[in-house]
Amino acid sequence: MPKKQPKKNSRSRQSKETDTTPHAGLQFGLNENECNVSDSHPELQKLVRYLTRGEMDREKQQGFKNWRSGPKHEKLDAPKRDLSDKLWAMVEEQSGKLLEGASNVRTTSATTSGSSGVPNQKTDYDNAADPAILGSPFQNPYTFIPFGTSPKRHRPTPRSIGDVELDRKSGVLELKVQTLSPLLACSAVPMVPDADHKTFRALTIGKDVIVPATGIRGSLRTLMTILTGGTLGYVDDSLFLTQDRDVHLGPKGKRSPANTPLRPFLAEIVSVGTAHSPGTIRLGQTRLVKASDLEHREKRLPRPKADQRVHYLWADAEPERVDEIHAAVISISKSHDDQHAWKVKLSGRPINHKGKREGLFLPDGDVIELPGKFWADYQGRNRHADHPELHAGDLVWLEPDKPDRLKITQPGHVKSLQWARWGRAGENLLDLLTEHHPAVLPDSYCDDGLVDEVTDLFGHIPNKNHVTAAPGFAARIRPENLVFFDKKSEVQPVTLAPLSSPHPGCAAFYRDCDDLSDFGPRQPLRGYKVYRNTMERGTNAPWHYQTQGVYFEGCLKDNGNPQQKLNQTCELLSAKKTGHLRIAFWDLTPRELALLLLACSVDWRLGGGKPLGLGHCRVTNASIVDEFGDRKELFTRADDETEYPIPADIGEHHELIIDLADRVQLWHESQRPVERLRYPRAAEENKNTITIGGHVWFGRHAAKRKGHGVSGLQVMRVANNSELSQLAGGKKQVNAQPLPKLNSTHASNDTLFGYGLHLSESNKEEINRQNFVKKLEPFDASIHVSDHHKSGGNQSQNRDSRDQRKDDRET
């Protein structure tokens, strides 16, 4: 009988001794011991083969994920389990891309077509059309200048340094400041506090319009930090950058992401904590129930709405015999009684009713206290979500400290508070800066006792948790109010476009990345955020509500009375007005004085409404009056609103800050006035609803790829033989649009496309759960809107939503 041949993929002891071909695993970082471990187990051996050949598609990735979560993986010895973890980390990091050195190209339809599996991202992007084919170009209201990497830091300068170093300069800088676009400097109190539409007067003293000294100080410090690449003045250490719901809170299923909890946990808020004080929650039993079961008994479920208090239902339920995690609802009540003891946790409006589950909670009386960090982290993760604040009586989901936790009984068992069962993890901003940008961490968080050169000029308050940080000290630069004499009678009321809340979790705009396939939470930040200026004037200027109105409940609000609850009217000081500003300074070195003069030689942004192009100003005259009363003229320049500004000549002081020339050039390029300065915006029709706003544009043109552990931006699929396909030259996709980087010589390179384009129900189709676009056209309410349409409402945080949360707290 012939001897049985070994399997093709096995590596016997003899073959290992005679085979001189390098092991495939050595290509991507495995050592010889790990290669031997992989050969000793079939699953690990297959995974190495898939990785080195670039054959890792979604099906294989999911199969390996299921194996890792099963009992066979638990029985592995330590070396095999460690190697499994290492290989899985490689799978997540690569997200389906070919590894460096791999020679084979993936050819399966799931990967080359860019389907919902782990996609061949390079294929998608390389074969996609340029977004410019969409037309409708616009400029984003903000861009970024890269962070500094080595700011000058030294010991704080004592206030009495002038008594020792007699060559230091003190005096007053006298400036004339001209507005190049209207200036928004308004009182914080509306004229009629109870009115639906709020109107604000300009900030005045007597007949003079002013910009407060605090505002000048903040703007000047920020400008000097950007020009020098210095440390940040302030960081919200509780802020998390979140874009997706990336925490599955259970129960774990066959296709659940790794580390999904086995059981879901609900809790009821007893008292709300803050960042500085603990809060309490009541524990109990948690069950899941079919949403269809609830809807069968209650036709209109009170699903939670953004920025509104939640109205809870109560249910009579019993656990299902098959699975103790799930329950069957017998009846529903709008109030709690002996029969209806289970409190219902509803989620938002479901996209897909099939398989939808809601939560039930039965309190058992156990109350535990959670430290302030839990409450601060919740607010930090939900700053841009529908429910940024919690209230007593709210139900929240608990993320357990470990996936196999079966019961929560103490604070140590809780990892985080979450509003939804698909929760938010995100990245803490302070942690992200520490990892990628330690050079710009605020001096109050640095324990070396040093401060940045700009901090040294504007004062410092140490962080109480950093006892070895530099001590507190006062500023040596003190601006006064900027005063526009006798201009109170010249201000004009203007109804402004709503100011959208920035979303720093948006990877496409806030992350520093050159590869469309790599955009994701692991990437560093772009840098210092700066606002753009606009060429447009008159009725087309971006600050007018008529220019960037909000579509709401069947019509554009500005088609009727433009004064609505969702916007506000403010008194603006028009362009071409000159104000006067004095800045006192004490004991400056020649370089410090040169930094101050440099900041005065470039364009400024003052007051509010910067994303709308307001507050563009320029110093047209600067003089120094020294401590002896002698005056020296520094520069005078003619005003020019439209032409590209060049820095004012600061004479011999320029040589002391020559190292900042590149950063100064970037700042000037960022302030060059552009055409069509707009918030991103698009429209879409879906199930008798028209939604228009920034979230539509981002979802269509700058969204992250869907899927756990998948990085990169989503391309827009193009339907075959469609009008859009012709524009795309027959290509199947249109590339995503991350915010282009600011170029110091070609500002127009950061143009975006697709502003205000509408996608109707008839111009899209779904194939294999993927959306394909046939045609995009400019949104026109008279054409695209009918009586049965309703909008998605105002999606931004504004004064209304903040006032509503304040009222909720008071009640």
Stockholm file with secondary structure:
# STOCKHOLM 1.0

chainA/1-811         MPKKQPKKNSRSRQSKETDTTPHAGLQFGLNENECNVSDSHPELQKLVRYLTRGEMDREKQQGFKNWRSGPKHEKLDAPKRDLSDKLWAMVEEQSGKLLEGASNVRTTSATTSGSSGVPNQKTDYDNAADPAILGSPFQNPYTFIPFGTSPKRHRPTPRSIGDVELDRKSGVLELKVQTLSPLLACSAVPMVPDADHKTFRALTIGKDVIVPATGIRGSLRTLMTILTGGTLGYVDDSLFLTQDRDVHLGPKGKRSPANTPLRPFLAEIVSVGTAHSPGTIRLGQTRLVKASDLEHREKRLPRPKADQRVHYLWADAEPERVDEIHAAVISISKSHDDQHAWKVKLSGRPINHKGKREGLFLPDGDVIELPGKFWADYQGRNRHADHPELHAGDLVWLEPDKPDRLKITQPGHVKSLQWARWGRAGENLLDLLTEHHPAVLPDSYCDDGLVDEVTDLFGHIPNKNHVTAAPGFAARIRPENLVFFDKKSEVQPVTLAPLSSPHPGCAAFYRDCDDLSDFGPRQPLRGYKVYRNTMERGTNAPWHYQTQGVYFEGCLKDNGNPQQKLNQTCELLSAKKTGHLRIAFWDLTPRELALLLLACSVDWRLGGGKPLGLGHCRVTNASIVDEFGDRKELFTRADDETEYPIPADIGEHHELIIDLADRVQLWHESQRPVERLRYPRAAEENKNTITIGGHVWFGRHAAKRKGHGVSGLQVMRVANNSELSQLAGGKKQVNAQPLPKLNSTHASNDTLFGYGLHLSESNKEEINRQNFVKKLEPFDASIHVSDHHKSGGNQSQNRDSRDQRKDDRET
#=GR chainA/1-811 SS CCCCCCCTTCCCHHHHHHCCSCCGGGGGTCCHHHHHHHHTSHHHHHHHHHHHHTCCCHHHHHHHHHHHTSHHHHTSCHHHHHHHHHHHHHHHHHTTCCCTTCCCCCCCHHHHTTCSSSCCHHHHHHTEECGGGGCCCBBCSEEEECCCSSCCEECCCCTTGGGTCTTCEEEEEEEEEEESSCBCCBCSSCSSTTCSSEEECBCEETTEEEECHHHHHHHHHHHHHHHHTCCCSCCCTTCEECCSCCEECSCCCTTCCTTCCSSCCEEEEEECCBTTBCEEEEEEEEEEEEHHHHHHHCSSCCCCCTTSCCCCCEEEEEECSSCTTBEEEEEEESSCCSSCCEEEECCSCCSCCTTCEEEEEEEEEEEEEECHHHHHHHHHHSTTSSCCSCCTTCEEEEEESSTTCCCCCSGGGEEEEESSSEECCCEEHHHHHHHHCGGGSCGGGCTTSCEETTHHHHCBCCCTTCTTSCCCBCCSEEECCEEETTCGGGCEEEEECCCCCCCTTCHHHHBCCSCTTTCSTTSCBCCEEEECCBCCCGGGSTTBTTTSCCEETTEEGGGSCSCCTTSEEEEEBCSSCEEEEEEEEEEECHHHHHHHHHHHHSCEECSSCGGGTCCEEEEEEEEEEETTSCEEEEEECCCCSSSCCCCCCCGGGGGGGGGGHHHHHHHHHHTSCBSSBCCCCEEEEETTEEEEEHHHHHHHHSCBCCSTTCCSBCCEEECTTSHHHHHTTTCSEECCCCCCCCCSSCGGGGCBCCTTEEECGGGEEEETTEEEECCCEECCHHHHCCTTCEECCCCSCCHHHHHHHHHHHHC
#=GC SS_cons         CCCCCCCTTCCCHHHHHHCCSCCGGGGGTCCHHHHHHHHTSHHHHHHHHHHHHTCCCHHHHHHHHHHHTSHHHHTSCHHHHHHHHHHHHHHHHHTTCCCTTCCCCCCCHHHHTTCSSSCCHHHHHHTEECGGGGCCCBBCSEEEECCCSSCCEECCCCTTGGGTCTTCEEEEEEEEEEESSCBCCBCSSCSSTTCSSEEECBCEETTEEEECHHHHHHHHHHHHHHHHTCCCSCCCTTCEECCSCCEECSCCCTTCCTTCCSSCCEEEEEECCBTTBCEEEEEEEEEEEEHHHHHHHCSSCCCCCTTSCCCCCEEEEEECSSCTTBEEEEEEESSCCSSCCEEEECCSCCSCCTTCEEEEEEEEEEEEEECHHHHHHHHHHSTTSSCCSCCTTCEEEEEESSTTCCCCCSGGGEEEEESSSEECCCEEHHHHHHHHCGGGSCGGGCTTSCEETTHHHHCBCCCTTCTTSCCCBCCSEEECCEEETTCGGGCEEEEECCCCCCCTTCHHHHBCCSCTTTCSTTSCBCCEEEECCBCCCGGGSTTBTTTSCCEETTEEGGGSCSCCTTSEEEEEBCSSCEEEEEEEEEEECHHHHHHHHHHHHSCEECSSCGGGTCCEEEEEEEEEEETTSCEEEEEECCCCSSSCCCCCCCGGGGGGGGGGHHHHHHHHHHTSCBSSBCCCCEEEEETTEEEEEHHHHHHHHSCBCCSTTCCSBCCEEECTTSHHHHHTTTCSEECCCCCCCCCSSCGGGGCBCCTTEEECGGGEEEETTEEEECCCEECCHHHHCCTTCEECCCCSCCHHHHHHHHHHHHC
//
